[in-house]
């Protein structure tokens, strides 16, 4: 899976704080891949931080990262 493929998947995740996708809000600020550590680095802005909505958002992102 390429960075572009991963970005397309991440952009489909819905931010539960505003019910809009990451792509709609253009909240994916950075994405990169560290080959040495086999690690994807994301910087995503979220509508409102905290509580169960943030936990769900983080779980959704982890799920999409795991399928790469």
GUMI-123101 format. One record per atom (N, C-alpha, C): residue in three letters; x, y, z. Coordinates in steps of 0.02 Angstrom, whole numbers, padded with zeros to 5 digits, always signed. Each point is the difference from the previous one (the first is absolute). Layout:
ALAXYZ/...
END
This chain:
UNK+00042-00059+00000/UNK-00042+00059+00000/UNK+00045+00062+00000/UNK-00016+00047-00042/UNK+00039+00061-00004/UNK-00028+00053+00048/UNK+00038+00054+00009/UNK-00022+00056+00041/UNK-00065+00029-00030/UNK-00004+00004-00065/UNK-00061+00026-00033/UNK-00060-00044+00015/UNK+00009-00066-00001/UNK-00054-00046+00016/UNK-00023+00009+00073/UNK+00049+00005+00044/UNK-00016+00009+00071/UNK-00035+00066+00012/UNK+00024+00052-00034/UNK-00031+00066+00007/UNK-00073-00003-00023/UNK-00014-00035-00054/UNK-00069-00006-00025/UNK-00044-00035+00052/UNK+00026-00052+00032/UNK-00038-00035+00052/UNK-00011+00044+00061/UNK+00052+00033+00023/UNK-00005+00044+00059/UNK-00050+00056-00013/UNK-00001+00027-00060/UNK-00046+00055-00017/UNK-00073-00020+00004/UNK-00015-00066+00002/UNK-00069-00024+00005/UNK-00024-00006+00072/UNK+00045+00004+00049/UNK-00019-00007+00070/UNK-00042+00060+00021/UNK-00054-00014+00036/UNK-00044+00053+00024/UNK+00022+00024+00069/UNK+00009+00065+00007/UNK+00016+00031+00064/UNK-00066+00003+00039/UNK-00006-00038+00055/UNK-00064-00002+00037/UNK-00018+00066+00033/UNK+00046+00047+00006/UNK-00016+00063+00032/UNK-00039+00047-00046/UNK+00005-00011-00067/UNK-00037+00044-00046/UNK-00035-00039-00055/UNK+00005-00067+00002/UNK-00033-00045-00048/UNK+00020+00015-00072/UNK+00061+00023-00010/UNK+00027+00011-00067/UNK+00063-00043-00008/UNK+00016-00018-00062/UNK+00059-00040-00010/UNK+00063+00043+00004/UNK+00056-00034+00011/UNK+00064+00035+00002/UNK+00012+00035-00067/UNK-00020-00032-00054/UNK+00008+00030-00066/UNK-00042+00063-00009/UNK-00061-00002+00025/UNK-00044+00059-00006/UNK+00027+00060+00037/UNK+00029-00012+00058/UNK+00026+00055+00041/UNK+00073+00015-00013/UNK+00031-00041-00043/UNK+00071+00007-00016/UNK+00042+00002+00064/UNK-00016-00046+00046/UNK+00033+00000+00065/UNK+00061-00046+00003/UNK+00016-00036-00054/UNK+00062-00038-00003/UNK+00056+00048-00017/UNK+00039+00017+00049/UNK+00052+00051-00008/UNK+00067-00027-00022/UNK+00014-00064+00017/UNK+00065-00030-00017/UNK-00008-00075+00000/UNK+00033-00032-00048/UNK+00005-00073-00001/UNK+00068-00019-00028/UNK+00033-00046+00034/UNK+00065-00025-00024/UNK+00010-00071+00024/UNK+00050-00032-00028/UNK+00016-00069+00019/UNK+00074-00006+00015/UNK+00016-00027+00058/UNK+00069-00012+00020/UNK+00015-00074-00013/UNK+00038-00013-00052/UNK+00015-00069-00020/UNK+00041-00037+00052/UNK+00047+00034+00032/UNK+00043-00032+00050/UNK-00041-00027+00059/UNK-00050+00038+00021/UNK-00041-00020+00057/UNK-00066-00033-00021/UNK-00014-00002-00065/UNK-00063-00025-00027/UNK-00058+00034+00036/UNK+00001+00067-00004/UNK-00046+00042+00038/UNK-00030+00054-00044/UNK-00067+00007+00004/UNK-00034+00053-00036/UNK-00010+00057+00049/UNK+00016+00061-00021/UNK-00007+00059+00042/UNK-00055+00043-00029/UNK-00051+00015+00041/UNK-00056+00041-00021/UNK-00007+00061+00045/UNK-00020+00055-00029/UNK-00019+00059+00039/UNK-00069+00019-00025/UNK-00050-00009+00044/UNK-00070+00011-00018/UNK-00031+00049+00049/UNK-00034+00050-00026/UNK-00037+00048+00042/UNK-00069-00030+00013/UNK-00025+00011+00060/UNK-00066-00025+00019/UNK-00042+00057+00025/UNK-00065-00003-00014/UNK-00046+00054+00019/UNK+00002+00017+00074/UNK-00018-00047+00043/UNK+00002+00010+00072/UNK+00038-00057+00032/UNK+00048+00017+00041/UNK+00040-00052+00033/UNK-00032-00021+00066/UNK+00012-00063+00017/UNK-00021-00025+00065/UNK-00059-00048-00003/UNK-00006-00039+00053/UNK-00057-00044+00009/UNK-00001-00059-00046/UNK-00059-00030-00003/UNK-00010-00061-00039/UNK+00007+00012-00075/UNK-00019+00059-00024/UNK+00006+00014-00071/UNK+00072-00001-00023/UNK+00045+00027+00041/UNK+00071-00001-00018/UNK+00026-00072+00001/UNK-00021-00039+00049/UNK+00022-00070+00004/UNK-00023-00039-00061/UNK-00063+00011-00022/UNK-00025-00034-00059/UNK+00039+00020-00062/UNK+00014+00064-00007/UNK+00037+00027-00056/UNK+00069-00032-00004/UNK+00034-00004+00057/UNK+00067-00031+00002/UNK-00004-00075-00018/UNK-00051-00035+00024/UNK-00008-00071-00017/UNK-00012-00009-00075/UNK-00041+00044-00029/UNK-00014-00004-00072/UNK+00064+00009-00040/UNK+00041+00048+00019/UNK+00063+00012-00035/UNK+00046-00060+00007/UNK+00004-00028+00060/UNK+00043-00059+00011/UNK-00022-00058-00044/UNK-00066-00009-00007/UNK-00026-00053-00043/UNK+00024+00008-00071/UNK-00006+00060-00028/UNK+00021+00012-00068/UNK+00076-00008-00008/UNK+00038+00018+00050/UNK+00073-00010-00003/UNK+00016-00074+00000/UNK-00039-00040+00037/UNK+00015-00071+00007/UNK-00013-00039-00065/UNK-00041+00026-00045/UNK-00015-00036-00061/UNK+00049+00015-00056/UNK+00048+00045+00012/UNK+00048+00017-00051/UNK+00043-00059-00011/
END
